Each structure stands twice: as structure tokens, then as C-alpha cells.
Amino acid sequence: MSDDRGHKSLLELCGAAGWNPRATRQASLQEEQEMAAWIDASVGNVTRERVAHEAHGLGSAG
């Protein structure tokens, strides 16, 4: 799972400054955690698909 300490620290700093962006930051943190979970669940399949794609000469030039 992603490291959310940076988000937590930012929320504390904002609160200390009198600004409460909590809903926005928490939504961003939730999206990042969901993407990290998707990557963790999908990396094997995506990697195998890419290798198969390259093996058939369908990779990008460069």
C-alpha cells in the first residue's frame, strides 16, 4: 500500500495554519491508495501482456 505519511503530515500543517483542506486531501489519499491496490493486483497480468506483446514484435519503436 502507498505511504500516506506525507498526506498526514500535510493535513497537520494545514490545520496548524488554520486551513482545513481535509476533504480534498483525504479524497486524494483515498485515490492514491486505490491506485496502489490496483497496481499491486494487476502488475503481474500487465507485465505478462507487455512481454507477450513485445515477443510478437508489436512493441513501440525506439
PEJOCOR-V537373 format. One record per run of one state. SS is the DSSP state (alpha for helix, beta for strand, coil for the rest). FROM is the first residue (numbers start at 1). LEN is the number of residues. Records with the same first field share a line. If there is no record, write none. Layout:
SS->FROM-LEN / FROM-LEN
//
This chain:
coil->1-4 / 17-5 / 56-7
alpha->5-12 / 22-34
//
